[in-house]
Amino acid sequence: MTLRHLTLLIAVLVLGLAPARAFAAPSENVSSTHTALVAAYTALHSIVATWPNVEAQLQALDRRFAAECPLAGLGSPENEPEGRMAYELTGALWAVGYHADASIAQRFIRTVSPLRWTNPELTRRMHAYITGLREMIALQVPNLCGEVHSWSASGFQTVPQSALQYDQHVEAINVEVPPPGLAAKYVQPPDRQLFTRVKHLIIRFEELEFTVGQRSWYHLLEILGLNP
């Protein structure tokens, strides 16, 4: 939910950058790692500081569906098709969260995209992640009301093709983060204080993300009358 995958990447860049023994890293690696660390702090600080905006956007989504299609899925069975509809709801929450913090994510992308390391695997994985992050920012809220109504009209037998396609699209977005070990040896002593600050911000964000994400998901299930 929200910038969950961005935060995972930040955690890799920061928690994975645990100070190691002295290592004469090439200057490109040191510079790229420092830049990524600063970008991580800036992004996380902004996400936490503007968190009320994310919650406001999620509450607006609640009001929209409560007005347009309350209990549209009431009576739906607990089976695989129902699970597909519930997953689409998850995609809707991701879309809202990414849109709410899109400017933060885009600044992070602009900063990190030019970075290179002498380890080609780290560079490749970082840029593959950035591609996935762009796709998540572009993700749209699906037509949940129309699709749940259509599913209900079929006696809960046929999940709309548009819902299946949406789920497949979300599942295909690659947001796999680089392994921490790829960058761990490049952190430098002057960055350790910043490193500690980012760790604290990661913990705070994860608390907010888990609490609000779970509450929002269950609330939307209740609004639409879907089973958890």
PyMOL commands that set and color helices and strands:
alter all, ss='L'
color gray80, all
select helices_A, chain A and resi 4-17+27-49+51-68+80-100+102-112+120-138+144-153+161-172+180-182+184-186+189-224
alter helices_A, ss='H'
color red, helices_A
deselect
rebuild
show_as cartoon
